Amino acid sequence: GGISGAEAPSVGIDVRAPAQATLVANDHWGEEGHTLLTDGQSALTTAEAVAACTWAGCIESRLALDDDPLFESWEDGSFRLAAGSPMVDAGIDPSAYGLVVDRDIEGEPSPKDGDGDEVALWDIGPDER
């Protein structure tokens, strides 16, 4: 169900009071002019505006990217990062936020050395390259 096309609202993240959010290492890539985040008072349309953390409810916001993630085959429902993706090894260590992440969405070890530099770092997104 739902609506699509010109009728569909385009909001990536909706944070309304009393909600609060920490957004770290996210890719807000999409069609130009779409709302990436709304706090009920303003509509932010750039990754820079999201990263500025001036929106209501922002606890922390950094590493907000606006890059084509270079998925291998998103049309087929696969959001696996392709070689050369700017999301590979660009994430953060989730233990800094009290989280333990040792597997990706496919159950593979995380982090991995996704760019071949012999340093295992987290990718942005649920699937490690």
N, C-alpha and C positions, 0 to 999 in steps of 0.2 A: 503494500500500500504506500501511502504517502503522496507527496506532490513532487514534481520534477520540472526541469527546464526553467523557464523564466519565472514561474510561480514559486519555485523552491527558495526558501530563505537560505542564505549562505552564511552561517555562523559556525566557526570552528569550535570555539570554547565560550560558554555562557557562564559567567561568574556573577551572581547577584547576591546582594547582602541577604543574610549574614554570612554567606559562603566566603571562604578564603582559599587561595591557591598558591602553590609553589610550582613554577614552570621552569624547569632546567633541562637544557639539551633537547630542544624540540625543533622540528622543521615545520614551518608554517607556509610551505610552498603551495601555490595554487593559482587560480586565475586572478589577475590583477583587479583590484577594486572590491574583492570579497571581504567580508568582515571576518577577521581572524579571531577576535575576542570582543565580547561586549560585557560590560559590568552593569548594564541596565541604565547607565547614564551616558556612556559614550561607546562608539563603535570604532575599534582600532583596526586599521587596514594594512599596517606594515609590521614586519618583524621587529623593527627598531622601536616602534611604539609599544609593543608587547614587552620587550626587554627593558624599557625604561621604568617599568614597575610603578607607574603613577596611577594606574587604574585601581578602582575600589576593590578591596579584598586581596591585593597583591602582598604576599609575604616575601617572595623572592622570585625574580625572573632574570635568567641569564642564558647565554648560549642559544638565543632565539635566532634560528637560521631561516633563510628564505631562498633555498636552493633546490633545484630539481634533484630528488633523492636517487634517481636512476634505478628504479626497480627493474628487475629482470623481466617481469611479465605481469604488471598490475591488471591488465585487461582480463587476464585469466584468474584473477584473485590471488596471485602470488606477489607478496610484498617483499620478497627476498632482494637484498641490495646487490646490484651488479658491480663488477669490478670497476674501480674508479669513482664509485659513489662518494660524495662529500660527507656522507653519514658514517662511513666506515671509520672506526677507531676515533670518532669525534664525540662520543658520549662522556658520561661522568661515572665515577665510582659510586654506586648507590649506597655503599656502606656509610658514606658521609651523611646520609639521611636516615640511618638506622635500618636500612634494608639489606637483606642478603640475597643476592642474585647470582646463582652459580650455573644456571641453565637458561637457554633462550626458549622461545615459544615452541620450538621443535624438539626440545629436550637435549639439545647439544650444549657442551660446556660453554660457559660465558665467564669472563671475556675471552676472546680469541685474538690472534694476530691477523687481522683482516687485510692489512695493506702490505704484508711481507717485510716489515722493518724489524722483525724479531722482538717486538714489544706487544704484549697482549693488552688491548684496551677495549672498552665497551663501545659498541656501535650505538647510534641513535636509532631507536626503533626496537621492536620485539625480537627480531631475528638477527643473529650474529653472522657475518659473512665468513 
